[in-house]
Amino acid sequence: MDLDNCHAQANCNNIIGNFSCTCKEGYSGDGIVCDPISTISNEKSENNQAVGIGVGVGIGALTLFLLILLILFFLRKNVHFLSHNNF
């Protein structure tokens, strides 16, 4: 006969006149209430980090591309200016 009220996913340690409950691996709580430990939040965090890195790299590449276009535009404009002023 069980005299404890440990959760089904907990280990019970019966001692004289008392008991203690400890949640099994993969569960968290006080032993009377044990909830599954979610790995989804860790996966979401890793996915969010990967998306953040991808967005950062994409913005960096776009900025570099625009900077190169701007430099080429001004170089072309300066060459055109120099050829008209007979330097």
ROVODREN-165501 format. One record per atom (N, C-alpha, C, CB): residue in three letters; chain; residue number from 1; x, y, z; atom name. Coordinates in steps of 0.001 Angstrom, whole numbers, always signed. Each point is the difference from the previous one (the first is absolute). Glycine has a CB too. Layout:
<recs>
 code unit pos       X       Y       Z site
  ALA    A NUM       X       Y       Z   CA
...
</recs>
This chain:
<recs>
 code unit pos       X       Y       Z site
  MET    A   1    +841   -1174      +0    N
  MET    A   1    -841   +1174      +0   CA
  MET    A   1    +888   +1240      +0    C
  MET    A   1   -1846   -1244   +1215   CB
  ASP    A   2   +1596   +2160   -2168    N
  ASP    A   2    +753   +1243     -82   CA
  ASP    A   2    -590   +1030    +937    C
  ASP    A   2    +609    -497   -2370   CB
  LEU    A   3    +251   +1034   +3242    N
  LEU    A   3    -437   +1056    +907   CA
  LEU    A   3    +558   +1358    -409    C
  LEU    A   3    -138   -1685   +1833   CB
  ASP    A   4    +826   +1711   -2956    N
  ASP    A   4    +557   +1268    -467   CA
  ASP    A   4    -864    +541   -1138    C
  ASP    A   4   +2342    -718    +674   CB
  ASN    A   5   -2118   +1965    -998    N
  ASN    A   5    -735    +601   -1109   CA
  ASN    A   5    +966    +495   -1082    C
  ASN    A   5   -1847    +666   +1587   CB
  CYS    A   6   +2897   -1455   -1821    N
  CYS    A   6    +971    +352   -1032   CA
  CYS    A   6    -639    -127   -1381    C
  CYS    A   6   +1894    -770   +1483   CB
  HIS    A   7   -1405   +1568   -2387    N
  HIS    A   7    -458     -24   -1378   CA
  HIS    A   7    +390   -1334    -629    C
  HIS    A   7    +202   +2523    -174   CB
  ALA    A   8    -909   -2905    -878    N
  ALA    A   8    +295   -1263    -686   CA
  ALA    A   8   +1398     +11    -614    C
  ALA    A   8   -2442    -281    -473   CB
  GLN    A   9   +2951   +1472    +126    N
  GLN    A   9   +1344    +125    -575   CA
  GLN    A   9   +1019    +439   +1054    C
  GLN    A   9   -1031    +561   -2220   CB
  ALA    A  10    +811   -1017   +3459    N
  ALA    A  10    +921    +335   +1090   CA
  ALA    A  10    +423   -1266    +721    C
  ALA    A  10   -1072   +2258    +270   CB
  ASN    A  11   +2255   -2195    +301    N
  ASN    A  11    +484   -1077    +860   CA
  ASN    A  11    -335    +364   +1428    C
  ASN    A  11   +1871    -602   -1604   CB
  CYS    A  12   -2372    -372   +2345    N
  CYS    A  12    -372    +225   +1388   CA
  CYS    A  12   +1040    -638    +919    C
  CYS    A  12   -2450     +70    -631   CB
  ASN    A  13   +2852    +672   +1647    N
  ASN    A  13    +930    -506   +1001   CA
  ASN    A  13    -756     -52   +1330    C
  ASN    A  13   +2054    +954   -1229   CB
  ASN    A  14   -2479   -2162   +1597    N
  ASN    A  14    -743    -167   +1249   CA
  ASN    A  14    +960     -84   +1171    C
  ASN    A  14   -1849   -1172   -1226   CB
  ILE    A  15   +1600   +1994   +2209    N
  ILE    A  15    +748     -59   +1249   CA
  ILE    A  15   -1015    -143   +1130    C
  ILE    A  15   +1924   +1416    -934   CB
  ILE    A  16   -1477   -1814   +2084    N
  ILE    A  16    -918    -270   +1109   CA
  ILE    A  16    -796   +1264    +325    C
  ILE    A  16   +1575   -1761    +931   CB
  GLY    A  17   -2882   +1673   -1116    N
  GLY    A  17    -902   +1085    +334   CA
  GLY    A  17     -69   +1110   -1036    C
  GLY    A  17    +465    -536   +2326   CB
  ASN    A  18    +234    +389   -3447    N
  ASN    A  18      -4   +1066    -990   CA
  ASN    A  18    +406    -576   -1365    C
  ASN    A  18    +552   +1730   +1792   CB
  PHE    A  19    -493    -882   -2785    N
  PHE    A  19    +457    -382   -1327   CA
  PHE    A  19    +507   +1251    -706    C
  PHE    A  19   -1645   -1940    -111   CB
  SER    A  20   +2422   +1711    -928    N
  SER    A  20    +419   +1117    -852   CA
  SER    A  20    -140    -431   -1455    C
  SER    A  20   +1614    +874   +1772   CB
  CYS    A  21   -1916     +96   -2621    N
  CYS    A  21    -205    -275   -1417   CA
  CYS    A  21   +1018    +786    -819    C
  CYS    A  21   -2465    -429    +387   CB
  THR    A  22   +2998    -211   -1421    N
  THR    A  22    +937    +645    -912   CA
  THR    A  22    -424    -346   -1415    C
  THR    A  22   +1903     -98   +1692   CB
  CYS    A  23   -2073   +1134   -2535    N
  CYS    A  23    -409    -232   -1385   CA
  CYS    A  23   +1071    -792    -743    C
  CYS    A  23   -1343   +2130     +26   CB
  LYS    A  24    +888   -3009    -900    N
  LYS    A  24    +901    -806    -816   CA
  LYS    A  24    +667    +872   -1066    C
  LYS    A  24   -1431   -2044    +407   CB
  GLU    A  25   +2490   +1496   -1012    N
  GLU    A  25    +724    +713   -1051   CA
  GLU    A  25    -949    +355   -1146    C
  GLU    A  25   +2131   -1208    +624   CB
  GLY    A  26   -2018   +2434   -1108    N
  GLY    A  26    -878    +477   -1057   CA
  GLY    A  26   -1211    +737    +531    C
  GLY    A  26    +766   -1882   -1377   CB
  TYR    A  27    -879   +1949   +2711    N
  TYR    A  27   -1108    +694    +646   CA
  TYR    A  27    +543    +958   +1045    C
  TYR    A  27   -1528   -1962    -404   CB
  SER    A  28    +767   +3015    +671    N
  SER    A  28    +401    +937   +1048   CA
  SER    A  28   -1192    +281    +894    C
  SER    A  28   +1747   +1035   -1498   CB
  GLY    A  29   -1446    -704   +2725    N
  GLY    A  29   -1046    +300    +969   CA
  GLY    A  29    +426    -427   +1385    C
  GLY    A  29   -1733    -256   -1770   CB
  ASP    A  30    +760    +238   +2667    N
  ASP    A  30    +297    -332   +1388   CA
  ASP    A  30    -178   -1481    +322    C
  ASP    A  30    -692   +2292    +584   CB
  GLY    A  31    +326   -3077   -1580    N
  GLY    A  31    -209   -1430    +210   CA
  GLY    A  31   -1459    -347    +180    C
  GLY    A  31   +2236    -121   +1016   CB
  ILE    A  32   -3003   +1050    -485    N
  ILE    A  32   -1443    -201    +100   CA
  ILE    A  32    -640    +434   -1321    C
  ILE    A  32     +36    +365   +2532   CB
  VAL    A  33    +518    +684   -3099    N
  VAL    A  33    -376    +445   -1342   CA
  VAL    A  33   +1267     -54    -847    C
  VAL    A  33   -1904   +1513    +859   CB
  CYS    A  34   +1881   -2274   -1955    N
  CYS    A  34   +1143    -121    -903   CA
  CYS    A  34    -467    +322   -1417    C
  CYS    A  34   +1099   -1754   +1489   CB
  ASP    A  35    -463   +2737   -2093    N
  ASP    A  35    -330    +398   -1364   CA
  ASP    A  35   +1147    -383    -923    C
  ASP    A  35   -1437   +1907    +840   CB
  PRO    A  36   +1101   -2324   -2060    N
  PRO    A  36   +1066    -336    -962   CA
  PRO    A  36    +865   +1231    -287    C
  PRO    A  36   -1473   -1780   -1039   CB
  ILE    A  37   +2779   +1562    +964    N
  ILE    A  37    +919   +1076    -360   CA
  ILE    A  37     -84    +167   -1504    C
  ILE    A  37   +1559    -469   +1970   CB
  SER    A  38   -1847   +1673   -2409    N
  SER    A  38    -172    +268   -1424   CA
  SER    A  38   +1334    +292    -661    C
  SER    A  38   -2291    +876    +448   CB
  THR    A  39   +2564   -1579   -1538    N
  THR    A  39   +1189    +299    -795   CA
  THR    A  39    -355    +902   -1175    C
  THR    A  39   +1009   -2199    +672   CB
  ILE    A  40   -2303   +2474    -854    N
  ILE    A  40    -440    +855   -1105   CA
  ILE    A  40    +541   +1405    +172    C
  ILE    A  40   -2073   -1375    -262   CB
  SER    A  41   +2086   +1896   +1482    N
  SER    A  41    +493   +1363    +207   CA
  SER    A  41   +1476    +107    -369    C
  SER    A  41   -1688    +325   +1827   CB
  ASN    A  42   +2485   -1361   -1538    N
  ASN    A  42   +1411     +14    -387   CA
  ASN    A  42    +146     -31   -1516    C
  ASN    A  42    +596   -1158   +2142   CB
  GLU    A  43   -1433    +355   -2817    N
  GLU    A  43     +50     -73   -1456   CA
  GLU    A  43    -409   +1329    -614    C
  GLU    A  43    -496   -2453     +98   CB
  LYS    A  44    -529   +3096    +457    N
  LYS    A  44    -438   +1302    -496   CA
  LYS    A  44   +1098   +1032    +189    C
  LYS    A  44   -2382    -582    +523   CB
  SER    A  45   +3048    +532    +613    N
  SER    A  45   +1077    +943    +268   CA
  SER    A  45   +1127    -164   -1004    C
  SER    A  45    -599     -19   +2423   CB
  GLU    A  46    +967   -1229   -2724    N
  GLU    A  46   +1059    -261    -979   CA
  GLU    A  46    -437    +440   -1389    C
  GLU    A  46    +811   -1932   +1379   CB
  ASN    A  47   -2091   +1696   -1722    N
  ASN    A  47    -511    +430   -1298   CA
  ASN    A  47      -3   +1518    -101    C
  ASN    A  47   -1409   -2067    -130   CB
  ASN    A  48    +991   +2742   +1196    N
  ASN    A  48     -11   +1460      +1   CA
  ASN    A  48   +1408    +549    -142    C
  ASN    A  48   -2054     -16   +1420   CB
  GLN    A  49   +3011    -617    -785    N
  GLN    A  49   +1392    +440     -99   CA
  GLN    A  49    +499    -177   -1430    C
  GLN    A  49    +399    -608   +2419   CB
  ALA    A  50    -734    -506   -3047    N
  ALA    A  50    +424    -243   -1379   CA
  ALA    A  50    -636   +1004    -947    C
  ALA    A  50    +281   -2430    +517   CB
  VAL    A  51   -1551   +2740    -301    N
  VAL    A  51    -679    +992    -836   CA
  VAL    A  51    +649   +1364    +198    C
  VAL    A  51   -2165   -1300    +136   CB
  GLY    A  52   +2477   +1654   +1105    N
  GLY    A  52    +650   +1274    +280   CA
  GLY    A  52   +1352    +118    -680    C
  GLY    A  52   -1189     +65   +2165   CB
  ILE    A  53   +1952   -1136   -2138    N
  ILE    A  53   +1308      +6    -666   CA
  ILE    A  53    -189    +144   -1508    C
  ILE    A  53    +983   -1440   +1834   CB
  GLY    A  54   -1944    +723   -2400    N
  GLY    A  54    -276     +83   -1433   CA
  GLY    A  54    -419   +1398    -419    C
  GLY    A  54    -659   -2388     +37   CB
  VAL    A  55    -203   +3009    +749    N
  VAL    A  55    -437   +1365    -302   CA
  VAL    A  55   +1180    +959     +97    C
  VAL    A  55   -2312    -520    +861   CB
  GLY    A  56   +3129    +364    +149    N
  GLY    A  56   +1164    +867    +165   CA
  GLY    A  56    +979    -128   -1157    C
  GLY    A  56    -274    -189   +2458   CB
  VAL    A  57    +538   -1027   -2890    N
  VAL    A  57    +904    -223   -1130   CA
  VAL    A  57    -607    +578   -1275    C
  VAL    A  57    +901   -2088   +1098   CB
  GLY    A  58   -2192   +1898   -1286    N
  GLY    A  58    -670    +539   -1190   CA
  GLY    A  58     +62   +1518     -47    C
  GLY    A  58   -1513   -1971     +10   CB
  ILE    A  59   +1253   +2621   +1121    N
  ILE    A  59     +67   +1460     +51   CA
  ILE    A  59   +1428    +469    -223    C
  ILE    A  59   -1958     +54   +1569   CB
  GLY    A  60   +2917    -742   -1007    N
  GLY    A  60   +1405    +361    -194   CA
  GLY    A  60    +411    -117   -1461    C
  GLY    A  60    +485    -765   +2322   CB
  ALA    A  61    -899    -312   -2989    N
  ALA    A  61    +330    -196   -1415   CA
  ALA    A  61    -665   +1073    -861    C
  ALA    A  61    +228   -2478    +392   CB
  LEU    A  62   -1473   +2799    -105    N
  LEU    A  62    -708   +1039    -742   CA
  LEU    A  62    +671   +1362    +184    C
  LEU    A  62   -2137   -1294    +262   CB
  THR    A  63   +2536   +1603    +952    N
  THR    A  63    +689   +1259    +278   CA
  THR    A  63   +1321     +68    -755    C
  THR    A  63   -1078     +93   +2263   CB
  LEU    A  64   +1819   -1154   -2265    N
  LEU    A  64   +1272     -47    -731   CA
  LEU    A  64    -227    +189   -1498    C
  LEU    A  64    +950   -1523   +1758   CB
  PHE    A  65   -1955    +880   -2297    N
  PHE    A  65    -334    +136   -1416   CA
  PHE    A  65    -356   +1444    -341    C
  PHE    A  65    -806   -2374     -27   CB
  LEU    A  66     -38   +2997    +861    N
  LEU    A  66    -380   +1393    -245   CA
  LEU    A  66   +1195    +936    +122    C
  LEU    A  66   -2290    -507    +850   CB
  LEU    A  67   +3182    +245     +67    N
  LEU    A  67   +1202    +817    +158   CA
  LEU    A  67    +892    -110   -1234    C
  LEU    A  67    -114    -313   +2492   CB
  ILE    A  68    +263    -881   -3016    N
  ILE    A  68    +801    -193   -1223   CA
  ILE    A  68    -635    +747   -1168    C
  ILE    A  68    +768   -2258    +827   CB
  LEU    A  69   -2102   +2179    -952    N
  LEU    A  69    -678    +738   -1070   CA
  LEU    A  69    +201   +1506    +154    C
  LEU    A  69   -1700   -1837    -164   CB
  LEU    A  70   +1620   +2334   +1379    N
  LEU    A  70    +189   +1423    +258   CA
  LEU    A  70   +1423    +437    -354    C
  LEU    A  70   -1725    -118   +1824   CB
  ILE    A  71   +2704    -676   -1454    N
  ILE    A  71   +1404    +311    -330   CA
  ILE    A  71    +195      +7   -1513    C
  ILE    A  71    +769   -1034   +2174   CB
  LEU    A  72   -1315     +30   -2859    N
  LEU    A  72    +122     -51   -1459   CA
  LEU    A  72    -690   +1189    -656    C
  LEU    A  72    +102   -2495    +117   CB
  PHE    A  73   -1245   +2893    +407    N
  PHE    A  73    -724   +1153    -533   CA
  PHE    A  73    +855   +1255    +110    C
  PHE    A  73   -2192   -1061    +630   CB
  PHE    A  74   +2777   +1297    +549    N
  PHE    A  74    +811   +1205    +179   CA
  PHE    A  74   +1302     -69    -789    C
  PHE    A  74    -999    +281   +2264   CB
  LEU    A  75   +1597   -1449   -2394    N
  LEU    A  75   +1207    -130    -816   CA
  LEU    A  75    -311    +306   -1460    C
  LEU    A  75    +910   -1720   +1594   CB
  ARG    A  76   -2016   +1230   -2077    N
  ARG    A  76    -387    +256   -1386   CA
  ARG    A  76    -280   +1488    -207    C
  ARG    A  76    -959   -2327    -175   CB
  LYS    A  77    +295   +2941   +1143    N
  LYS    A  77    -322   +1424     -88   CA
  LYS    A  77   +1289    +830     +29    C
  LYS    A  77   -2235    -409   +1131   CB
  ASN    A  78   +3206     +44    -301    N
  ASN    A  78   +1271    +720     +73   CA
  ASN    A  78    +803    -159   -1283    C
  ASN    A  78     +15    -329   +2472   CB
  VAL    A  79      -3    -837   -3071    N
  VAL    A  79    +720    -222   -1256   CA
  VAL    A  79    -640    +857   -1087    C
  VAL    A  79    +626   -2372    +684   CB
  HIS    A  80   -1946   +2420    -719    N
  HIS    A  80    -719    +821    -970   CA
  HIS    A  80    +327   +1478    +221    C
  HIS    A  80   -1853   -1718    -116   CB
  PHE    A  81   +1888   +2159   +1379    N
  PHE    A  81    +312   +1394    +343   CA
  PHE    A  81   +1427    +350    -414    C
  PHE    A  81   -1616    -108   +1928   CB
  LEU    A  82   +2559    -783   -1652    N
  LEU    A  82   +1408    +260    -330   CA
  LEU    A  82    +227     +75   -1505    C
  LEU    A  82    +663   -1158   +2105   CB
  SER    A  83   -1371    +339   -2862    N
  SER    A  83    +209     +15   -1451   CA
  SER    A  83    -544   +1286    -645    C
  SER    A  83    -125   -2511      +8   CB
  HIS    A  84    -845   +3192    +613    N
  HIS    A  84    -568   +1216    -547   CA
  HIS    A  84    +781   +1244    +421    C
  HIS    A  84   -2220   -1117      +6   CB
  ASN    A  85   +3035   +1052   +1030    N
  ASN    A  85    +738   +1168    +477   CA
  ASN    A  85   +1445     +35    -478    C
  ASN    A  85   -1471      +2   +1976   CB
  ASN    A  86   +1871    -925   -2806    N
  ASN    A  86   +1338     -52    -592   CA
  ASN    A  86   +1132     +61   +1027    C
  ASN    A  86    -973   +1067   -2000   CB
  PHE    A  87    +926   -1848   +2956    N
  PHE    A  87   +1090     -51    +979   CA
  PHE    A  87   +1055    -900    -477    C
  PHE    A  87   -1534    +453   +1830   CB
</recs>
